[in-house]
Amino acid sequence: MIKINSKQKQKLIQAFSLAEILIVLAIMGILIMLVVPNQAGVASRTKSLEAQQELKMVQNLQYAHFLQFSKYTSELSAINYLPHKLVNAGGTANYQISIVESSTTGFKARAESVVDFNGDGKKNIWEVDENGVLTEIQPD
């Protein structure tokens, strides 16, 4: 038989109670709920950078075409632009690039998303003109 010393009986381990742990977890859950919705917009803004970069490339290719032929073209193939494969076709591109208008003095190219990034029913649309001015026509 083992004898327990009376000094050992009174020695308690200091720890947090279950109620204290639950309160801390509840507070952490509330803080996470406040932060996560704010991060949803970051993803769509990041993906819109793809549209901006592609439109800048189209603008540069159109400018080179203009210097050579003194007019802008309405065909992406005429400026040797090769679009990336879209996500809905098994690729990685989120935006469909097109030239919506062109003349001897200017052009307008459009990048329209093929994916609704935040699920609100609106798809992101960007445009660029001959001066390289990027405009967000419809935010997502």
C-alpha positions in Angstrom: 0.0 0.0 0.0 1.3 3.5 -0.9 1.0 6.2 1.6 0.1 9.7 0.3 1.7 12.5 2.2 -0.7 15.2 3.3 1.5 17.9 1.6 1.0 16.1 -1.8 -2.8 16.1 -1.4 -3.0 19.9 -1.2 -0.8 20.5 -4.3 -3.1 21.4 -7.2 -2.3 21.8 -10.8 -3.0 25.3 -12.1 -5.0 25.2 -15.4 -7.8 27.0 -17.2 -11.4 25.9 -16.6 -13.6 24.6 -19.4 -15.7 27.8 -19.2 -12.6 30.0 -19.7 -11.5 28.0 -22.7 -15.0 28.2 -24.3 -15.1 31.9 -23.8 -11.8 32.4 -25.6 -12.8 30.1 -28.5 -16.1 32.1 -28.8 -14.2 35.4 -29.0 -11.8 34.0 -31.6 -14.8 32.7 -33.7 -16.4 36.2 -33.7 -13.1 37.8 -34.7 -12.7 35.3 -37.6 -16.3 36.0 -38.8 -15.5 39.7 -38.9 -12.3 39.3 -41.0 -13.3 36.6 -43.5 -16.0 38.6 -45.4 -13.5 41.4 -45.9 -11.1 39.1 -47.6 -13.5 38.0 -50.3 -12.9 41.3 -52.3 -9.2 40.7 -52.3 -9.5 37.6 -54.5 -11.6 39.4 -57.2 -9.2 42.4 -57.1 -6.2 40.1 -57.5 -7.9 38.3 -60.4 -8.7 41.6 -62.1 -5.0 42.2 -62.4 -5.0 39.5 -65.1 -7.4 41.6 -67.1 -5.4 44.7 -66.7 -2.1 43.0 -67.8 -3.7 41.4 -70.8 -5.3 44.7 -71.9 -2.0 46.5 -71.5 -0.4 43.9 -73.8 -3.2 44.3 -76.4 -2.7 48.1 -76.2 1.1 47.7 -76.8 0.5 45.3 -79.7 -2.1 47.7 -81.2 0.3 50.6 -80.9 3.0 48.6 -82.7 0.4 47.7 -85.4 -0.5 51.4 -85.7 3.1 52.5 -86.1 3.5 49.9 -89.0 0.2 50.3 -90.8 -1.1 53.8 -89.6 -4.4 52.2 -88.4 -5.7 50.1 -85.6 -7.1 46.6 -86.2 -10.2 44.9 -85.0 -8.6 41.4 -85.2 -6.5 40.0 -82.3 -4.7 37.7 -84.8 -3.6 40.7 -86.8 -1.5 42.0 -83.8 -0.3 38.4 -83.1 -2.1 38.2 -79.8 -2.5 34.7 -78.6 -5.2 34.4 -75.9 -4.7 32.0 -73.0 -7.1 29.0 -72.7 -10.1 30.0 -70.5 -10.9 28.3 -67.2 -14.2 27.0 -68.5 -12.3 25.3 -71.3 -9.7 23.7 -69.0 -7.2 26.5 -69.0 -6.1 29.2 -66.5 -7.4 32.5 -68.0 -10.3 34.1 -66.2 -11.0 36.8 -68.9 -12.1 36.7 -72.5 -10.2 39.4 -74.5 -11.8 41.1 -77.5 -11.5 44.3 -79.5 -14.9 46.0 -79.5 -14.1 48.9 -81.8 -11.3 50.1 -84.0 -10.6 52.9 -86.5 -7.7 54.8 -88.0 -7.6 57.0 -84.9 -8.4 54.7 -82.0 -9.5 51.4 -80.6 -11.2 49.9 -77.6 -10.4 46.4 -76.2 -12.4 44.6 -73.6 -11.6 41.9 -71.0 -14.8 40.2 -69.7 -14.5 37.6 -67.0 -15.9 34.2 -67.7 -16.3 33.5 -63.9 -18.3 35.3 -61.3 -15.7 35.7 -58.6 -17.9 36.6 -55.7 -21.2 34.9 -56.7 -23.2 38.1 -57.0 -24.4 37.5 -60.6 -22.2 40.2 -62.1 -19.0 39.5 -64.1 -16.1 41.9 -64.1 -15.4 43.9 -67.3 -12.4 46.1 -68.1 -11.6 48.2 -71.2 -8.6 49.9 -72.5 -8.3 52.5 -75.2 -5.5 53.6 -77.6 -4.0 55.8 -74.9 -3.6 52.9 -72.5 -6.3 54.2 -70.1 -7.8 51.2 -68.2 -11.4 51.5 -67.1 -13.4 49.1 -65.0 -16.8 49.1 -66.8 -18.5 46.6 -64.3 -17.0 45.7 -61.0 -17.5 42.2 -59.6 
